[in-house]
Amino acid sequence: MKSETLSARQLRVAVITGGLSTGAAAAGRADWRWLLPVAAVGTLAGWLLLRRLEGKTLHPVVNTLYCAWSVVLMADVLRRTAQRIQGAAGGRGNAAWLLALLVLPLIWMGWGKAAAFFRAVEIFWLATVVTVAAILLLGIPRVDWRWAVEPVGSWQESLGAGALIMSTGLFALPHLYKVKPEVNEGIWRGPVWLGMLGVLSAVLGLVAQGLLSPGVAAKLDGPFFAAAGLLGDSARLEGLVSALWLLPDLTLAGLLSRAWGERRGPAVASAAALGLAFTGLSLPVQGLALGGVALAVLSAVAPLRGNK
């Protein structure tokens, strides 16, 4: 079978695009000021892990843990995406059917179509860029800075949200050692792309917090998307942004599934995540973040396999 090893550019685009799925979920619920230091620490950690993994492979036990935890994270992505779509439709629709529809492109990708899937992400991620740029250009001038500097939630929740966003980069690490560096990468060399994700997520949080106020945001299921609706003074814009955000959601789930390898593994992972999502079992943000931190520590200290 033809190898479906991804390029360095595809991995970077997938991490930034997919990470915005978690970033949007945290916006308005996590204090954006805590996200900035977490972004700095996460970028440094990513740089250190990249240097350690250069030319080497992760220990098989660590790889197995990556596979297991990726299913938990995929189930969380599928669950919250289905809930968001159902909410945007006024509560109509069956959540089980929405979950099944969301997982279909992931199973297709996992059945030997990863290269095509991530090439499509390279093309369509520009739609996410345009959407984010429009929200920031329209939203930042309307931010109420009194609300923007008010505390949001607990610092533990904010740190957990930041760590969960930055842990998206971990699921590129098991594959980055297979990728040859691109010529003339410039500022893209290293984990700069990971730092950009952290800063951008903090700015999204700033906009959501400054448009809604922390008190209102805490009562909403999707503060970021509600804030986007305010920019157009219409619930239709909220629904449109929610629909466009399916690309980050599916990209994140697809990236997570790649921890299972290049052949049929990602399809198995997607099916397992669907089954877990059906159970309704979910972990708080802090629990999901602790799993990512544990994987980062294990990747840093566990023995590695030799050069390939």
C-alpha positions, 0 to 999 in steps of 0.5 A, a space after each residue: 500500500 502506498 505510504 500516506 506519510 504527511 508533509 511538515 506543512 500538512 501537519 502544521 496546518 492540521 495542528 493550527 486548524 484543529 487546535 482552533 476547535 479546542 480554542 473556540 470551545 474554551 473562548 469565554 470560559 477560560 481567562 484569556 490572560 492565563 492562556 498566554 503564559 500557557 502558550 509560551 510554556 507549551 511552545 518551549 515544551 514543543 521545541 524541546 520535544 521536537 529536538 529530543 525526537 529528531 531521528 528517533 521514534 517513541 517507545 511502543 508503550 508510549 505510542 500505545 498510550 497515545 492511541 488510547 488517549 486519542 480515542 478519549 479526545 476524539 470522543 470529546 470532540 465528536 460529542 461537543 460538536 454534535 451538541 453545538 450543531 444541535 443547539 444551533 438548530 434550536 435543539 432539533 435533530 437526533 444527537 446519535 445521528 449527528 454523531 454518526 454523520 460526523 464520524 463518517 468522513 473520519 472513517 473514510 479518511 482512516 480507510 487509506 484516504 489520509 493523504 486526500 483528507 489532509 490535502 483538503 484541509 490544506 485547501 479549505 483551512 483558508 475558510 477558517 482563516 477568513 472566518 477568524 480574521 473577520 471575527 477579529 476585525 469586527 469584534 476587537 473594536 467592539 470589545 468592552 475592556 472592562 469586561 475583558 479584564 474581569 476574572 473568568 472562571 477559576 485559574 485551574 480551569 483556565 490553565 487546563 483549557 490552555 494545556 488542552 489547546 497546546 496538547 494538540 501539537 503532541 499528536 503531530 509529534 509521533 509523526 514529525 520524526 518521519 518528515 524531512 524538514 522543508 527547504 527555506 522554512 523560515 519562521 515556520 521552522 520549529 514550534 512557532 506554529 504551536 505558539 501561534 495557535 496558543 496566542 490566537 486562542 487567547 485572542 478569541 477568548 478576549 473577543 468572546 469575553 469582551 463582547 458578552 461579559 464573563 457573567 453572560 458567557 458562563 451561562 452559555 453553551 458556546 460563548 464564542 459562537 454567541 459572540 460571533 452572532 452579536 457581530 451580525 446582530 443575527 442568530 444566523 451568523 452564529 449558525 453560519 460560524 458554527 457550521 464553518 467550524 466543522 472543519 477545525 472539529 473534523 481536522 482535530 479528530 482526524 489528526 488525533 486518529 493518526 496516532 493509530 498509524 497509516 493503514 486501517 488504524 485511524 478508521 478503527 480509532 474513529 469507530 471506537 471514539 464513536 462508541 465512547 461518545 455514544 455512552 455520554 461519558 465525558 471528562 472535565 477540561 482539567 482531566 483532559 488536560 492532565 492526560 495531555 501533560 502526562 503524555 508530554 512528560 512520558 515523551 520527554 523521559 521514556 526511552 526512545 528507539 534508535 534512528 531510522 
